[in-house]
Each structure stands twice: as C-alpha cells, then as structure tokens.
Amino acid sequence: MGSPMLMLVLSALALTAIIVAIAYVDLRRMIIPDALNLVLAGGGVLYHLATLGRLPLPSLITAGAIFGLLHVLAALFRRLRGHAGLGRGDIKMAAAAALWIDPLNVPLFFMLASASGIAAFILLRARGARDIHMVRLPFGPFLGAALLCVWAFEARGALADAWI
C-alpha cells in the first residue's frame, strides 16, 4: 500500500488537481462536466480503497442520500421560484465530494461551501452588483474549497494516527 505519508501526498495532489479543473471550467462556463464529477467520485473511492483497504460503504450511502436530497431541494426551488438555484453539476459534485470525507463531516463541508459562497455573493453585491436576483455564482469552486479543507482536516488526523 505504501507509506501513509506518500499516500496522503498523492491523494492531496490528485484531489487538488481535480478541484482546480472543476473550478476552472465552472468559473468559465457555469457548468461542471459529468466527466470531472466522475473522476472526483472515482478518486474518492480509490482513496478509501488505498487507505482503508475496502469500499467506503458509509460514504457511498451518504453520497446517494445527498444526491437524492439535493435533487428534491433543487426541484422544489425551481418550482417555487421559477428558475434554478442549484445546478445538476453542483448536485453531482456534492455527492462525489462525500466519497472523499467521513459522513460525519458532511455538515461541515456544506457549511463551509455555503458560507464561502454567501461571502462571495455579499462581496459582489458590495462591489456594485445591481440586481441581486440576477447575480449568478458558480458553486463548484466553493464546494471544491470546502472539500479540500475538510479532507485536509481529516488527513491531518489520519497522518497523526499513523505516526503514533
């Protein structure tokens, strides 16, 4: 399996590269390609297989629940407001992100992504965005940053455990 340190460094590099690619595309085109979400999901499964030696069943269940719940919430929002509030790529990315982290840290992941997105929205508004209902912000970069933060927090603990 390799050393825990090497595994974490390689995983960090892979996760960062995937998130940078997603953020780049989402910022330019306001879309997260399915292929990148598949790479993110597959990377999460491979990460757990490499570090735990088994499929991350709790994370797989959590990812499925997130996917379903966010689809319902997005449909309700669209029905009530008449426009999308959360794109399908964002929904898929949130579910894929759950495959990288402990299910107990999913609320922290969503809180960080949402808080950073709200902060960016407030900054845009303060810099002169006129109609707040028309400000469109890609959510992928915020989901990615939150995933990196939560994953790094968990990896720090895993690394400490490996050295003890």
N, CA, C and O of each residue as an XYZ file, in Angstrom:
656
protein
N       0.806     -1.195      0.000
C       0.000      0.000      0.000
C       0.850      1.262      0.000
O       0.366      2.314     -0.417
N       2.068      1.199      0.441
C       2.904      2.393      0.514
C       2.789      3.051      1.871
O       1.970      2.675      2.710
N       3.633      4.042      2.056
C       3.617      4.735      3.340
C       2.395      5.640      3.431
O       1.907      6.140      2.417
N       1.900      5.850      4.657
C       0.743      6.743      4.824
C       1.036      8.157      4.316
O       0.168      8.800      3.727
N       2.254      8.633      4.544
C       2.604      9.983      4.112
C       2.561     10.092      2.587
O       1.994     11.044      2.052
N       3.151      9.132      1.890
C       3.145      9.150      0.428
C       1.715      9.067     -0.103
O       1.355      9.783     -1.037
N       0.907      8.199      0.488
C      -0.483      8.044      0.056
C      -1.255      9.345      0.226
O      -2.041      9.718     -0.645
N      -1.038     10.033      1.334
C      -1.748     11.296      1.572
C      -1.267     12.397      0.630
O      -2.072     13.198      0.154
N       0.030     12.445      0.359
C       0.559     13.457     -0.561
C       0.004     13.232     -1.963
O      -0.436     14.180     -2.613
N       0.021     11.993     -2.432
C      -0.509     11.686     -3.767
C      -2.004     11.969     -3.839
O      -2.496     12.494     -4.838
N      -2.717     11.623     -2.785
C      -4.155     11.890     -2.743
C      -4.435     13.385     -2.742
O      -5.349     13.850     -3.423
N      -3.647     14.139     -1.979
C      -3.817     15.597     -1.928
C      -3.574     16.216     -3.300
O      -4.318     17.097     -3.731
N      -2.534     15.753     -3.982
C      -2.240     16.278     -5.321
C      -3.356     15.943     -6.302
O      -3.773     16.792     -7.090
N      -3.836     14.708     -6.253
C      -4.914     14.305     -7.158
C      -6.187     15.095     -6.871
O      -6.822     15.605     -7.794
N      -6.558     15.198     -5.613
C      -7.773     15.922     -5.240
C      -7.669     17.393     -5.645
O      -8.618     17.962     -6.183
N      -6.533     17.992     -5.389
C      -6.338     19.397     -5.750
C      -6.443     19.592     -7.262
O      -7.086     20.537     -7.718
N      -5.827     18.720     -8.032
C      -5.876     18.829     -9.495
C      -7.311     18.707    -10.005
O      -7.724     19.455    -10.891
N      -8.060     17.772     -9.452
C      -9.458     17.589     -9.873
C     -10.275     18.837     -9.536
O     -11.059     19.311    -10.359
N     -10.093     19.357     -8.345
C     -10.868     20.529     -7.916
C     -10.489     21.768     -8.721
O     -11.360     22.565     -9.072
N      -9.215     21.941     -9.015
C      -8.795     23.077     -9.846
C      -9.434     22.971    -11.231
O      -9.902     23.972    -11.773
N      -9.457     21.787    -11.796
C     -10.074     21.596    -13.116
C     -11.571     21.918    -13.067
O     -12.090     22.606    -13.946
N     -12.251     21.426    -12.049
C     -13.681     21.700    -11.904
C     -13.926     23.195    -11.734
O     -14.799     23.760    -12.393
N     -13.163     23.836    -10.857
C     -13.353     25.270    -10.607
C     -13.099     26.083    -11.871
O     -13.846     27.013    -12.173
N     -12.056     25.739    -12.605
C     -11.730     26.457    -13.839
C     -12.893     26.398    -14.830
O     -13.319     27.423    -15.362
N     -13.396     25.198    -15.068
C     -14.495     25.033    -16.027
C     -15.760     25.726    -15.512
O     -16.443     26.412    -16.272
N     -16.066     25.554    -14.249
C     -17.291     26.143    -13.693
C     -17.234     27.671    -13.721
O     -18.241     28.318    -14.010
N     -16.088     28.247    -13.431
C     -15.955     29.705    -13.471
C     -16.090     30.256    -14.888
O     -16.619     31.350    -15.081
N     -15.620     29.512    -15.865
C     -15.657     29.986    -17.255
C     -16.976     29.692    -17.947
O     -17.447     30.495    -18.753
N     -17.586     28.529    -17.636
C     -18.759     28.091    -18.408
C     -20.010     27.891    -17.570
O     -21.070     27.587    -18.117
N     -19.912     28.056    -16.248
C     -21.054     27.849    -15.351
C     -21.632     26.428    -15.484
O     -22.845     26.220    -15.472
N     -20.717     25.471    -15.610
C     -21.114     24.072    -15.718
C     -19.997     23.212    -15.137
O     -18.817     23.549    -15.236
N     -20.389     22.105    -14.535
C     -19.408     21.129    -14.065
C     -19.620     19.872    -14.902
O     -20.641     19.200    -14.758
N     -18.672     19.548    -15.768
C     -18.843     18.387    -16.647
C     -18.976     17.080    -15.863
O     -18.323     16.873    -14.840
N     -19.837     16.215    -16.376
C     -20.031     14.911    -15.751
C     -18.719     14.142    -15.639
O     -18.481     13.448    -14.650
N     -17.870     14.269    -16.655
C     -16.596     13.532    -16.641
C     -15.745     13.926    -15.436
O     -15.134     13.067    -14.800
N     -15.704     15.225    -15.119
C     -14.918     15.650    -13.958
C     -15.556     15.183    -12.655
O     -14.849     14.827    -11.712
N     -16.883     15.181    -12.593
C     -17.540     14.662    -11.395
C     -17.295     13.155    -11.237
O     -17.161     12.658    -10.119
N     -17.238     12.443    -12.346
C     -16.921     11.008    -12.280
C     -15.496     10.779    -11.792
O     -15.243      9.866    -11.006
N     -14.574     11.606    -12.256
C     -13.182     11.499    -11.802
C     -13.116     11.796    -10.298
O     -12.413     11.109     -9.557
N     -13.847     12.819     -9.854
C     -13.874     13.152     -8.429
C     -14.439     11.992     -7.617
O     -13.872     11.620     -6.589
N     -15.541     11.427     -8.067
C     -16.156     10.303     -7.349
C     -15.236      9.085     -7.348
O     -15.022      8.464     -6.306
N     -14.698      8.747     -8.511
C     -13.788      7.601     -8.598
C     -12.555      7.791     -7.742
O     -12.082      6.848     -7.108
N     -12.032      9.010     -7.722
C     -10.872      9.303     -6.880
C     -11.168      9.093     -5.409
O     -10.323      8.594     -4.667
N     -12.361      9.470     -4.984
C     -12.742      9.271     -3.585
C     -12.817      7.798     -3.217
O     -12.367      7.387     -2.147
N     -13.388      7.016     -4.110
C     -13.466      5.567     -3.862
C     -12.062      4.965     -3.837
O     -11.744      4.164     -2.958
N     -11.223      5.349     -4.800
C      -9.848      4.833     -4.828
C      -9.057      5.259     -3.595
O      -8.263      4.485     -3.060
N      -9.278      6.485     -3.151
C      -8.601      6.970     -1.945
C      -8.934      6.075     -0.750
O      -8.046      5.677      0.004
N     -10.204      5.768     -0.587
C     -10.595      4.911      0.539
C     -10.107      3.473      0.366
O      -9.706      2.831      1.337
N     -10.139      2.973     -0.862
C      -9.604      1.627     -1.100
C      -8.122      1.564     -0.754
O      -7.655      0.582     -0.177
N      -7.382      2.615     -1.108
C      -5.940      2.638     -0.846
C      -5.627      2.832      0.634
O      -4.663      2.258      1.140
N      -6.420      3.625      1.326
C      -6.106      3.926      2.726
C      -6.782      2.970      3.703
O      -6.218      2.647      4.749
N      -7.993      2.515      3.364
C      -8.725      1.621      4.272
C      -8.689      0.166      3.826
O      -8.890     -0.747      4.628
N      -8.431     -0.038      2.538
C      -8.417     -1.401      2.011
C      -9.802     -1.964      1.748
O      -9.962     -3.172      1.578
N     -10.809     -1.089      1.714
C     -12.178     -1.555      1.457
C     -12.989     -0.417      0.843
O     -12.586      0.746      0.865
N     -14.141     -0.789      0.298
C     -15.047      0.230     -0.232
C     -15.596      1.074      0.916
O     -15.876      0.548      1.994
N     -15.752      2.367      0.693
C     -16.270      3.248      1.742
C     -17.800      3.207      1.778
O     -18.451      4.172      1.377
N     -18.377      2.106      2.253
C     -19.829      1.922      2.225
C     -20.596      3.075      2.887
O     -21.565      3.555      2.299
N     -20.206      3.542      4.089
C     -20.945      4.674      4.664
C     -20.890      5.928      3.780
O     -21.874      6.660      3.677
N     -19.748      6.170      3.151
C     -19.632      7.327      2.257
C     -20.456      7.137      0.992
O     -21.028      8.101      0.482
N     -20.528      5.915      0.477
C     -21.352      5.637     -0.701
C     -22.834      5.876     -0.392
O     -23.559      6.452     -1.203
N     -23.267      5.437      0.768
C     -24.655      5.654      1.181
C     -24.927      7.147      1.359
O     -25.963      7.652      0.927
N     -24.001      7.839      1.991
C     -24.144      9.280      2.196
C     -24.206     10.012      0.859
O     -25.026     10.912      0.680
N     -23.346      9.632     -0.076
C     -23.337     10.267     -1.400
C     -24.692     10.076     -2.094
O     -25.222     11.011     -2.694
N     -25.237      8.888     -2.012
C     -26.554      8.632     -2.605
C     -27.645      9.470     -1.958
O     -28.524      9.996     -2.641
N     -27.583      9.591     -0.644
C     -28.578     10.405      0.077
C     -28.452     11.875     -0.297
O     -29.460     12.551     -0.495
N     -27.228     12.374     -0.395
C     -27.006     13.770     -0.785
C     -27.542     14.015     -2.195
O     -28.221     15.011     -2.444
N     -27.236     13.111     -3.101
C     -27.695     13.238     -4.481
C     -29.220     13.335     -4.529
O     -29.768     14.222     -5.184
N     -29.891     12.438     -3.845
C     -31.360     12.435     -3.840
C     -31.949     13.667     -3.171
O     -32.859     14.297     -3.711
N     -31.439     14.008     -2.013
C     -31.959     15.153     -1.266
C     -31.758     16.463     -2.035
O     -32.675     17.281     -2.107
N     -30.580     16.667     -2.603
C     -30.328     17.905     -3.336
C     -31.163     17.986     -4.610
O     -31.564     19.076     -5.019
N     -31.428     16.845     -5.239
C     -32.310     16.861     -6.408
C     -33.715     17.307     -6.017
O     -34.340     18.094     -6.728
N     -34.205     16.810     -4.901
C     -35.538     17.211     -4.419
C     -35.559     18.698     -4.077
O     -36.484     19.413     -4.465
N     -34.539     19.167     -3.350
C     -34.488     20.579     -2.983
C     -34.383     21.483     -4.216
O     -35.025     22.532     -4.275
N     -33.581     21.077     -5.189
C     -33.437     21.873     -6.414
C     -34.759     21.927     -7.180
O     -35.126     22.974     -7.714
N     -35.467     20.813     -7.234
C     -36.764     20.785     -7.925
C     -37.782     21.665     -7.208
O     -38.544     22.386     -7.851
N     -37.797     21.609     -5.899
C     -38.709     22.471     -5.127
C     -38.385     23.942     -5.344
O     -39.289     24.756     -5.533
N     -37.109     24.284     -5.319
C     -36.702     25.669     -5.534
C     -37.140     26.141     -6.920
O     -37.696     27.230     -7.063
N     -36.889     25.326     -7.926
C     -37.266     25.677     -9.299
C     -38.776     25.881     -9.406
O     -39.239     26.796    -10.087
N     -39.518     25.042     -8.746
C     -40.981     25.140     -8.803
C     -41.480     26.403     -8.102
O     -42.392     27.074     -8.586
N     -40.875     26.718     -6.963
C     -41.304     27.884     -6.197
C     -40.830     29.201     -6.804
O     -41.565     30.189     -6.798
N     -39.609     29.219     -7.327
C     -39.007     30.472     -7.798
C     -39.014     30.627     -9.316
O     -38.847     31.737     -9.822
N     -39.203     29.543    -10.040
C     -39.260     29.636    -11.492
C     -37.914     29.595    -12.192
O     -37.847     29.742    -13.412
N     -36.849     29.399    -11.441
C     -35.512     29.277    -12.037
C     -34.655     28.391    -11.146
O     -34.983     28.131     -9.988
N     -33.551     27.939    -11.717
C     -32.661     27.030    -10.982
C     -31.923     27.773     -9.882
O     -31.514     28.921    -10.054
N     -31.763     27.110     -8.766
C     -30.965     27.654     -7.671
C     -29.717     26.821     -7.440
O     -28.768     27.269     -6.797
N     -29.727     25.628     -7.958
C     -28.603     24.704     -7.811
C     -28.567     23.840     -9.056
O     -29.548     23.179     -9.397
N     -27.435     23.850     -9.727
C     -27.318     23.102    -10.969
C     -27.098     21.617    -10.737
O     -26.701     21.194     -9.651
N     -27.361     20.843    -11.763
C     -27.172     19.389    -11.666
C     -25.716     19.028    -11.426
O     -25.421     18.073    -10.707
N     -24.798     19.791    -12.026
C     -23.375     19.533    -11.805
C     -22.983     19.756    -10.355
O     -22.176     19.009     -9.802
N     -23.555     20.786     -9.737
C     -23.292     21.055     -8.320
C     -23.796     19.906     -7.451
O     -23.137     19.497     -6.496
N     -24.966     19.399     -7.798
C     -25.545     18.276     -7.053
C     -24.640     17.053     -7.161
O     -24.349     16.392     -6.165
N     -24.204     16.765     -8.374
C     -23.316     15.612     -8.590
C     -21.984     15.810     -7.890
O     -21.420     14.864     -7.339
N     -21.476     17.042     -7.908
C     -20.198     17.310     -7.254
C     -20.305     17.133     -5.743
O     -19.411     16.558     -5.124
N     -21.385     17.619     -5.147
C     -21.570     17.466     -3.701
C     -21.627     15.984     -3.327
O     -21.047     15.566     -2.325
N     -22.326     15.200     -4.135
C     -22.395     13.758     -3.866
C     -21.018     13.111     -4.036
O     -20.621     12.274     -3.225
N     -20.296     13.495     -5.080
C     -18.947     12.938     -5.307
C     -18.000     13.340     -4.180
O     -17.154     12.548     -3.764
N     -18.140     14.560     -3.690
C     -17.279     15.032     -2.599
C     -17.466     14.185     -1.344
O     -16.522     13.959     -0.587
N     -18.688     13.723     -1.137
C     -18.969     12.903      0.048
C     -18.174     11.602      0.047
O     -18.007     10.973      1.092
N     -17.687     11.201     -1.114
C     -16.901      9.970     -1.204
C     -15.468     10.163     -0.718
O     -14.739      9.187     -0.544
N     -15.062     11.390     -0.500
C     -13.713     11.684     -0.030
C     -13.636     11.870      1.473
O     -12.555     11.763      2.052
N     -14.762     12.147      2.116
C     -14.730     12.540      3.529
C     -15.622     11.637      4.378
O     -16.480     10.915      3.869
N     -15.391     11.702      5.675
C     -16.203     10.958      6.627
C     -17.630     11.512      6.610
O     -17.814     12.729      6.628
N     -18.633     10.646      6.576
C     -20.018     11.128      6.568
C     -20.348     12.094      7.714
O     -21.207     12.962      7.564
N     -19.676     11.945      8.842
C     -19.939     12.843      9.968
C     -19.453     14.265      9.701
O     -19.874     15.202     10.380
N     -18.574     14.431      8.722
C     -18.064     15.759      8.382
C     -18.791     16.404      7.206
O     -18.426     17.500      6.781
N     -19.810     15.739      6.681
C     -20.575     16.304      5.568
C     -21.256     17.617      5.958
O     -21.246     18.551      5.156
N     -21.844     17.732      7.145
C     -22.422     19.047      7.509
C     -21.372     20.164      7.520
O     -21.665     21.284      7.103
N     -20.172     19.878      7.985
C     -19.098     20.871      7.964
C     -18.767     21.255      6.525
O     -18.573     22.433      6.225
N     -18.704     20.277      5.646
C     -18.458     20.516      4.226
C     -19.501     21.471      3.647
O     -19.148     22.450      2.990
N     -20.782     21.191      3.888
C     -21.841     22.058      3.362
C     -21.820     23.442      4.001
O     -22.092     24.440      3.335
N     -21.501     23.502      5.276
C     -21.442     24.797      5.950
C     -20.320     25.652      5.362
O     -20.523     26.838      5.101
N     -19.148     25.071      5.153
C     -18.023     25.823      4.580
C     -18.320     26.274      3.148
O     -18.045     27.417      2.781
N     -18.880     25.376      2.347
C     -19.200     25.732      0.965
C     -20.244     26.844      0.921
O     -20.100     27.805      0.165
N     -21.279     26.715      1.717
C     -22.351     27.712      1.726
C     -21.869     29.045      2.275
O     -22.162     30.092      1.697
N     -21.139     29.023      3.375
C     -20.654     30.269      3.975
C     -19.714     31.009      3.031
O     -19.791     32.232      2.914
N     -18.828     30.279      2.358
C     -17.913     30.948      1.435
C     -18.663     31.474      0.208
O     -18.327     32.542     -0.303
N     -19.659     30.751     -0.263
C     -20.475     31.230     -1.375
C     -21.265     32.473     -1.002
O     -21.363     33.411     -1.793
N     -21.828     32.483      0.200
C     -22.569     33.659      0.678
C     -21.629     34.848      0.824
O     -21.988     35.970      0.465
N     -20.434     34.614      1.345
C     -19.456     35.700      1.490
C     -19.098     36.285      0.123
O     -18.998     37.503     -0.022
N     -18.907     35.430     -0.872
C     -18.592     35.914     -2.221
C     -19.759     36.711     -2.793
O     -19.556     37.736     -3.444
N     -20.956     36.249     -2.554
C     -22.150     36.961     -3.021
C     -22.225     38.347     -2.380
O     -22.512     39.334     -3.058
N     -21.970     38.416     -1.089
C     -22.000     39.703     -0.380
C     -20.931     40.640     -0.944
O     -21.182     41.831     -1.127
N     -19.756     40.111     -1.217
C     -18.693     40.931     -1.821
C     -19.086     41.442     -3.206
O     -18.841     42.603     -3.533
N     -19.688     40.587     -4.011
C     -20.148     41.013     -5.335
C     -21.193     42.114     -5.205
O     -21.175     43.097     -5.946
N     -22.083     41.938     -4.274
C     -23.133     42.943     -4.045
C     -22.503     44.256     -3.578
O     -22.908     45.331     -4.020
N     -21.525     44.172     -2.694
C     -20.876     45.376     -2.186
C     -20.079     46.084     -3.284
O     -19.896     47.300     -3.239
N     -19.610     45.321     -4.264
C     -18.821     45.914     -5.356
C     -19.703     46.438     -6.481
O     -19.190     46.863     -7.516
N     -21.019     46.415     -6.296
C     -21.881     47.076     -7.257
C     -22.813     46.207     -8.068
O     -23.441     46.712     -8.999
N     -22.940     44.915     -7.763
C     -23.920     44.097     -8.478
C     -25.304     44.683     -8.210
O     -25.732     44.769     -7.059
N     -25.999     45.084     -9.267
C     -27.249     45.833     -9.093
C     -28.416     44.965     -8.664
O     -28.969     45.160     -7.582
N     -28.785     44.036     -9.474
C     -29.959     43.214     -9.171
C     -29.503     41.918     -8.522
O     -28.970     41.032     -9.191
N     -29.713     41.812     -7.223
C     -29.216     40.636     -6.502
C     -29.873     39.350     -6.992
O     -29.312     38.270     -6.808
N     -31.037     39.441     -7.605
C     -31.708     38.238     -8.100
C     -31.086     37.727     -9.396
O     -31.335     36.595     -9.811
N     -30.281     38.566    -10.025
C     -29.673     38.176    -11.289
C     -28.199     37.788    -11.149
O     -27.568     37.395    -12.130
N     -27.653     37.894     -9.953
C     -26.256     37.514     -9.747
C     -26.173     35.991     -9.785
O     -26.796     35.301     -8.978
N     -25.399     35.485    -10.729
C     -25.192     34.041    -10.838
C     -23.769     33.741    -10.422
O     -22.817     34.344    -10.920
N     -23.639     32.817     -9.519
C     -22.330     32.464     -8.984
C     -22.133     30.969     -9.156
O     -22.971     30.189     -8.702
N     -21.046     30.541     -9.801
C     -20.797     29.101     -9.883
C     -20.472     28.572     -8.481
O     -19.663     29.153     -7.759
N     -21.108     27.480     -8.118
C     -20.940     26.944     -6.763
C     -19.799     25.931     -6.681
O     -19.322     25.627     -5.587
N     -19.361     25.408     -7.818
C     -18.299     24.403     -7.826
C     -17.018     24.814     -7.112
O     -16.470     24.020     -6.347
N     -16.525     26.035     -7.339
C     -15.300     26.436     -6.629
C     -15.473     26.437     -5.101
O     -14.530     26.131     -4.372
N     -16.647     26.774     -4.631
C     -16.889     26.797     -3.191
C     -17.020     25.375     -2.634
O     -16.537     25.080     -1.541
N     -17.679     24.501     -3.399
C     -17.735     23.095     -2.996
C     -16.325     22.506     -2.965
O     -15.976     21.762     -2.047
N     -15.522     22.840     -3.968
C     -14.158     22.324     -4.038
C     -13.290     22.804     -2.891
O     -12.570     22.015     -2.278
N     -13.355     24.093     -2.599
C     -12.558     24.631     -1.490
C     -12.972     24.003     -0.167
O     -12.128     23.678      0.668
N     -14.272     23.837      0.016
C     -14.762     23.217      1.254
C     -14.297     21.761      1.352
O     -13.903     21.299      2.423
N     -14.348     21.052      0.236
C     -13.887     19.654      0.233
C     -12.408     19.579      0.593
O     -12.008     18.746      1.406
N     -11.597     20.443     -0.005
C     -10.167     20.435      0.323
C      -9.930     20.704      1.802
O      -9.088     20.053      2.422
N     -10.654     21.645      2.367
C     -10.487     21.978      3.793
C     -10.862     20.797      4.683
O     -10.110     20.426      5.584
N     -12.022     20.214      4.426
C     -12.480     19.101      5.272
C     -11.584     17.883      5.081
O     -11.222     17.224      6.056
N     -11.222     17.578      3.839
C     -10.349     16.430      3.591
C      -8.994     16.627      4.279
O      -8.472     15.699      4.898
N      -8.427     17.827      4.174
C      -7.130     18.100      4.815
C      -7.236     17.973      6.325
O      -6.318     17.467      6.970
N      -8.339     18.423      6.892
C      -8.570     18.292      8.325
C      -8.576     16.813      8.729
O      -7.960     16.432      9.725
N      -9.269     15.993      7.954
C      -9.313     14.557      8.234
C      -7.947     13.910      8.001
O      -7.512     13.074      8.794
N      -7.274     14.291      6.922
C      -5.975     13.692      6.592
C      -4.940     14.001      7.660
O      -4.093     13.164      7.973
N      -5.008     15.196      8.215
C      -4.094     15.564      9.303
C      -4.247     14.601     10.466
O      -3.255     14.159     11.046
N      -5.464     14.279     10.802
C      -5.717     13.318     11.881
C      -5.276     11.913     11.525
O      -4.745     11.194     12.372
N      -5.491     11.511     10.272
C      -5.068     10.170      9.837
C      -3.550     10.059      9.856
O      -3.008      9.020     10.233
N      -2.874     11.103      9.460
C      -1.426     11.094      9.457
C      -0.884     11.029     10.883
O       0.065     10.296     11.160
N      -1.478     11.783     11.765
C      -1.056     11.761     13.182
C      -1.255     10.364     13.755
O      -0.399      9.870     14.488
N      -2.386      9.715     13.428
C      -2.649      8.373     13.918
C      -1.624      7.372     13.383
O      -1.225      6.450     14.094
N      -1.201      7.553     12.138
C      -0.250      6.627     11.526
C       1.130      6.732     12.176
O       1.873      5.751     12.206
N       1.472      7.892     12.687
C       2.786      8.086     13.294
C       2.825      7.694     14.749
O       3.906      7.580     15.326
N       1.678      7.485     15.355
C       1.647      7.137     16.778
C       1.865      5.662     16.963
O       1.873      5.177     18.094
